Amino acid sequence: MYIEKINSPQDVKALNTEEMKQLAQEMRTVLIKKLSIHGGHFGPNLGMAEAIIALHYVFNSPVDKFVFDVSHQSYCHKILTGRKDAFIFEDKYDDVSGYANPDESEHDFFNIGHTSTSVSLASGLAKARDLNGGKENVIAVIGDGSLSGGEALEGLDYAGEFDGNFIIVVNDNDMSIAENHGGLYKNLKLLRDTDGKAECNLFKAMGLDYVFVKDGNDIE
Ligand SMILES: Cc1ncc(C[n+]2csc(CCOP(=O)(O)OP(=O)(O)O)c2C)c(N)n1
């Protein structure tokens, strides 16, 4: 088991690709058990296991700052940032909340539960960093369902003009609590169907650089 040896993101960085794949599987196994007994968000977390390993492999949390939208997909982030016992041991299940919580860890920056907040909050962190002469990365993670909320659109609008280092990861899994509705989803579908190559691209139109990743569960 790799999960039992992960006490901080530094331990993730020491793993090779095969070990990271195994770790993702172990995280899903403990999540299915905990959430079956305790309740919580299944889908958002099972789907993000590899992506969160990748974020912690590439970036240097908590110097680099992740802001998770809703934060209902942050359980794997919690597992990798010193809180694994709360997912492995039944008597510790209540040691963590189901959402990001700065009182729990220096790797969490906001108490969140509402959708559509991450891009705006993270743009504030990025602006503050620049005012303070900092160099760290700021990364907002947001799902397609949350992307059509007003505050997310304001955040994107701000980010499109922001002249600094700011990364937004859109987890477009075409899944939300209810069906997605609105013009934005036509463009997300077009981008999925064309592997991000369609000329009509709402992110580029906002002034953002854009990289399409087809398979977000592919560790490599
Ligand atoms: C303001 C607000 N409205 C509704 C909800 C209920 N809610 C929780 S998650 C979610 C949608 C999540 O979908 P998505 O952003 O695609 O993320 P995924 O679950 O795919 O990671 C909604 C509507 C909420 N948390 N906050």
The ligand as an ORCA input file, in Angstrom:
! r2SCAN-3c Opt
* xyz 1 1
  C     -24.374     28.161     -5.269
  C     -24.581     26.664     -5.274
  N     -25.581     26.136     -6.016
  C     -25.772     24.800     -6.058
  C     -24.944     23.965     -5.333
  C     -25.143     22.450     -5.388
  N     -24.039     21.856     -6.151
  C     -23.012     21.225     -5.554
  S     -21.898     20.625     -6.675
  C     -22.823     21.197     -7.972
  C     -22.399     20.990     -9.402
  C     -21.079     20.380     -9.538
  O     -20.799     20.126    -10.884
  P     -19.404     20.489    -11.491
  O     -19.061     21.915    -11.207
  O     -19.405     20.073    -12.919
  O     -18.356     19.634    -10.635
  P     -18.126     18.047    -10.571
  O     -19.130     17.529     -9.590
  O     -18.273     17.466    -11.931
  O     -16.730     17.962    -10.034
  C     -23.961     21.841     -7.534
  C     -24.976     22.455     -8.433
  C     -23.918     24.563     -4.565
  N     -23.027     23.817     -3.887
  N     -23.737     25.900     -4.570
*
